[in-house]
Each structure stands twice: as C-alpha cells, then as structure tokens.
Amino acid sequence: RYYARKCIKSIRKNPLNAKKKANEEFFKELETHARKLGISSIGYTNVPREYIFRNSVLLFKNALVLIMDMDKKRIKKVPSITTGIEVWRTYADLTKAVYKLSEFMRKKGYNAQPDPPIGGSTHFPLLAQKAGLGYIGMHSLLISERNGPAQRIAAIYTDIEFPYTDFKAEKYLWIPEFCKICNHCVRTCPANAIYPEPKVMPDGRKQYVDYAKCVVVFSRTLGCGVCICLLYTSPSPRD
C-alpha cells in the first residue's frame, strides 16, 4: 500500500519541460535498472483507447510494459498459503519496482505515470500482448515464453518516443490451438469461472472469464492461482 500510494502522488514530480526523445544509451540504462528491480521482461507500445478502463485517466499515450515472474515451485502448490504469499509478494515487489523505475525516468528528464499491478488503469494482459511479451490464453492470462502464465504485469505511461515491440501473431499461434485442446483451466477452476466457449458481449467482445465468480475465490484463497500453474501440470504441444 505504501508504494501504491506513492505511485499515485509521484506524478506531481514530473519535470515541467520533459524530454520526448531518448537515445539507445537511455533505453539500455532503463532496462538494466529494471532488471535490478526484479523485472524479467520489458515491452514498449502505445495504448489503444479501448484498453483503458472506464473512469481511468492516462496522461500519456505510450506504455512501458513490465513483467515480474512468480516462483514456479510456490505457484505449483495451489491452492495454498504458500502460493498466496507468492502472489502477494509479486504484487508488492512489482509495485515497488514500478515506482522506483518511474523515479529513475524522471531523474533523466522524462515524464512517467506509474500504474501498479493492482487496480490498474488499463487491461494489462492485452497491453502486454500488444507489446509482444506473450499471448492471452483461454483463462485470460498472458502466457509468456519465459514463465508461462506465472507472472504479474504493470505499466508506466509516458510521452517518450518508444521503439515499439508490437505483437507478432505468428510467434504465438500454438497457444490458441493448445487452449482448444487442453481446456484444463475450465475443468479445474474452483470458481467455475472460465467458459468452455466464450460469451459474446453487447459490444461484440468475447469473454472467457466470469470475473464476478473469480474474485470470490481469489479473495478467499489469498490469490487462488490454480489457472496460473496449469502450464506446468498440463501436457505441452511441444513435448
């Protein structure tokens, strides 16, 4: 909570005449600093309007998308106190990292609006997918090459001109095909919150998860995590 509050208040520290362009050296320093803070993957993209949640305000159109891995051994113990502690440990450490990385950007003369992993202003999995960091599975979680779905996502919004790392569909074509065959998340979800077939919403969007059901079990089990560990217990199409 401490760093979450600091994230909100920190936008007052943005420089009055912030720089918009950055060279390769800055991005190398930025990524090195992010790794030291525990960030495992970084992506750059712009934020589509439809990704922004209602009543949320973004000051800038570009996003630095950040991923922090969760420990696979602890996640495999779902549902348990061990897994719950790991889920919230990741939330806390990622929130701290987002704040500190934003401070780093400001000291270099750039604007930053940190968006912690809980209560974010945008749809983080979609944003991470657009930034080329993975692909969203049937359980609506991002599946990355590095850590499957065992990660948390946050973002920093800025007006720096980014070298976008946008999504390349051909790299992840195996994931939707795998989801059609697997369906393990549908069968094992303790909240019965994942649909075998998507529901089409009034605006035409497809929805695979009933979040009202999900949040009940999530809150009762310190973060649940059953759908997060599935790629480590299900057969892979690459095996």
Disulfide bonds with the S-S distance in Angstrom:
none
